[in-house]
Amino acid sequence: EKVPEKLIVIGGGVIGLELGSVFSRLGSKVQVVEFLDRLIPGMDFSLAKEVQRFLKKQGLEFFLNHTVQSTVVEGDSVKVVAKNKKDKEVEFSGDYCLVAVGRRPFTDNLGLEKIALTLDDKGRIPVNEHLETAVPGIYAIGDVVAGDMLAHKAEEEGVFVAETIAGQKPHINYKAIPGVLYTWPEAAGVGFTEDELKAENYNYKTGNFPFKALGRARASMDTEGFAKVLADKDTDEILGIHLVGARAADLIAEAVVALEYRASAEDIARMSHAHPTYAEAIKEAMLDASEKRSIHM
C-alpha cells in the first residue's frame, strides 16, 4: 500500500538484490544482510564486486558475513538481530523485512506418493539423463528437478521432454544456460566462473573491456560495468562470458551462441559488431583475450 521508509533484506542473492534495488529506487532505505562474504554467489566474483559497488552508490547498505539470529515483529516495525564475523551482535530495525535466502521446489501435496515417486533430501524429483522419473513414462522439468530455478532452463527442459517423447534426439547444454541479475545496471553470465576454473586448476586466460570505453555507453550515459571473457589458454575456446552493465541481459545471448558452438575468442573477435553498440564490449573483450589486442583500450 505504501513504500516502506526502511527495508531490511535478508539474503544477497538475485531475488534479494533485485527487489532491494526496486525499493531503493522507490525511496526506501535498504539494508542487505548476507551470510556469505560476497553477493550473488552463483555468479562470477568480479560481477559480485561490481554490483555491490554500484548498488552502494545508489544508496543500498550491505552487511556481509552476518548470520541472522532472530527476527521479531514489534508493532509496526521489525527487528533483526545478526552476528558479524567477529561474533558481535548487530541489530537492524525497519518497517518491513524481506526474507530472500533461497527457494525450494514446490513438490508438497502433489500426490507423488500415489505413484511411488520419492523426493531427494532437497525436496526435488530425481530424474535420469532424459528427465524421466523413476516411474517410466513420467517426466519432470523446471524447478522441481535439480539445477538452477530459471524460467528459460525450464523451457528448454520442456522442449527436451516433448522431443524425447516424439522420438527425436534433443540436446541441453546446462553450461550454456545464462543467469541474469535484473538490477540497473544489469549483470549476466554463462559458462564457467573464474573461481570454478581455479578450483579445477584449469589453464585459462582472461579478456576484459570496460563499458566506459564504449561510444554507445558514453552517449547513453550508462558507463558502469564491463565485459569479461574466460578462454582456454591452449586452444582459445571460450569457457565463460560475464557481463555487468546496461543491457547485459540482452547481450548475454551472443555469449550463449559462442559457448554452444564452442567458438574461440579469436572467432568472435574477428566478427563485425555494429558501431556504436553495447555488443562491441564483447568483441573488445575477445580481442583482449586474444593476445591483448583490444583496439579501444
N, C-alpha and C positions, 0 to 999 in steps of 0.2 A: 504493500500500500504506500510505503514511503521509503526513500533511500536512507539506510542507517548512517548515523554520523560516524560510528566506529564499527568495523567488521573485523573479527578475528577469523583467519583461515587456518585450519589445521591440515597441513599437507601441502608440500611444494611441488606436486606433480602437475600434469597437464590440466586437469579439471580445476584444481585449486588456483593455479595461476591465471587461467582463462577467466574464471568468474571473479577472482580478486581484481584482475585488470579492469573488468567491466565496471565493478562497483567503484573502483578508484576514479575512473573517468566520469562516473555519475556524481562524484563528490565525497565519497566515503573515505575515511582514513582507514587504510587496510594494513593489517599486521599478519604476516605469514609465518607460522610456526612449523618448522620441519625437523624431523628426527635425524635425517642424514646430514652430512656435511656439504651437501650440494642440492641444487634443484633438478627437476626433470631427469631422474636417474636413468631412464631408458634411452636418453639421447646423448650425443657426443658432449663431453665435458666442456669443450670450447663454446658450444651453444649455451650451456647452462650458465657459464660465467657472463657471456654477453647479454643473455636475457635478464639475469639478475641486475646487471649494470643499468640497462635502460629502464627496467621497471622501477628501480630505485630512483632514477631521475624523474620518473613520473609520480613519485610520492609513496610507493609501497615500501614497507619496512619488512626486513627479513631477519628471522631468528633461527639460524641453523644449529644443528647439534643440540636441539632441545627436545626432551622427552616429556610429553604431556602426562601429568599425574592425575588430574581431575578437571571436570567441568561442572560448574554449578550455576543454575539459573537463580538470580536474586532479584525478584520484582521484574522490572523492565530491562534488566541487563543480565549479562552472563559473565562469569568469572572463570578464567582458565589458568590453572597452575601447572607450570612445567619446570623441569630441571635442566640446566645447561650442562656443558661438558665438564664444568668444574664442580658439578653436583650441587650447585646453588639454586634454590627455588626462585623462579621468576613468575610474577603474577601479571596477567593480562585481563583487561576489562573492556567490554564492548557492548553494543546494542544487540548484536547477533553473533553467533559462532557458526561458521560453515565447516563441516567435517568432510574433508576430501582426501581420505587416506587409502583410497583404492576401491575397487569394485569386486563383486563376486558373482558367479553365474546364477541366473535365476532358474534354478532347477528344483526348487521346493514345490511339493504338491502338484507335480505333473503326472503322477501315476506311473512313474517309471518302474516301480517295483512290480506292477501288474504284468509287465512283460520281461521281468527278471533282469532289468538294467540296473547296474550298480554304479555309484559315483566314485571318483577318486577322493583323496583327502582334502582337495580344494573345492569339492562340490561340482567338478566338471564331469562330462560324459566321456569316457575313454573311447577312442576310435582308432582304426588302423590307417594305413597309408592311403586308403581310398575313402577315408572319412566315414567308414561303415562301423557301426557299433557291434557289440558282442552278439546282438540279435541279427541274423542275416536278413538283408533287405531293408534294414532301418538305418538311416544315416543321421549324422548330427553336424551342424556347422555353427560358425559365429561365436558368440560369447559363451556358449555352453561347452565348448571344447577348448583345448589348450591353445595358447597363442595370444597375441595382442587383441584386445577388445576394440576392434576398429570396424566401422561400417563397411569400408571398402574391402577389408580382409574377408568379412562375412559374405560379401557379394561374390568375390572370387570363388569362395568355397561353395556357394550355392550353384554357380555355373559349373564348377568342377563336378559336383554330385549329379547334376542334370545330364552332363555329357557322359559321365560314367554309366548312368542308367541307360542312356541311349546307345551304349556300346562303343563310344568314342574313346580316345586316349587323351584325357585332359592333362593339364600341367599347372602347377602353382610353385613359384619360387618365393618362399617366405622371406628370403633375404632381400627380395626386390619389392617388398610391400612398404611403402613410406609411412613415416609418422609425422604428424604436423601439430604444432602448437599455435592456436589461433589467438595470440595476443597481437598487439601492434607496436613495433614491427612483428612479423611472424617468424617462426622457426620451423624447419623441416629437415628430415634426414632419412637416408635409405642406405642399406648395406651395413658394413661393419663400422663400429665406432673405433676411435683410436685406442681407447682402453682395451677393447676386445682384441685388437691386433697385438698390442703389447703383451697381453696375457698369453697369447699363443706364440710369442717370440717370432712374429711374422716380420719378414724383411720388406718393409714398406717405405714409401716416400709420401710427402705431402705437398699440396699446392694450395695457395691462399690468395684471395683477392678482396680488398675492402670495397664496400659499396660507395664510400666517399670518393673513390677514383672513377666512378661511373658517371658519364654525362647525364644519363636519364635520372639517376638518383639525385644528382645535384640540381637538375632542373625541377624535379618534383619535390625537392627539399626533404627527401627521405634518405639520408645518408648513413643511418645507423646500419651496422651489420657487415657481413662478409660471406664469401663462398669458400668452402674448404673441400679439397679432394684428397682422398687416400687411394694410393695405387701401389701395385706390386712393384718393388724396386727392380726386379729382374725382368719381368715380362711387360710391365707398364699397364697391366689390366687394372681397370678401375675396381676398387674394393668397397668404397663408400663415398657418399657425397653429402655434405652437411651445409645447410644454408640458414642464415638468420638475416632478416631484413624485409623490406617491402616486397610483397608478392612471392615470398618464399614458398607458400603453399601451392602456388601455380607453377613456379619454376622447378619444383621437385619432380615433375612429370618427365622432364628431359633426363634427369638423373636416373629415373626408373628404367627408361629405354636403354640408357647406356649400360646399366647393370644387367638387364635382361639379355642383351645381345653381347655381353662380355666385351664391350668396347675398351680400347686402351685410351689413356689420357691424350695421346697424340691424335687418335681418331677424332675425338671431339674438338681438340684444339685446331684441327685443320678444317673444320666445318664453319661455313659462314654464318654469323649471327647478326641479325639486323641491328642497325645503329640508328638512334640510341634506344637501347632496351636494357632491362634488368638482366636478361639472359646472358648478356655479354660477360657478366661476372663469372659465369660457369666456364665460358671459353677461356677467359683470362686465368682462372684458377688452374685449368687444364694445361695452359701454356706454362704456368709457374711450376706445375708438377713435372712437365717435360723439359728438364734441364734449365729450369728457371728462365724461361723465355717470354714471360709476360711482357706485353707491349706497353701498357699504360700504367706501369708501376714505377 
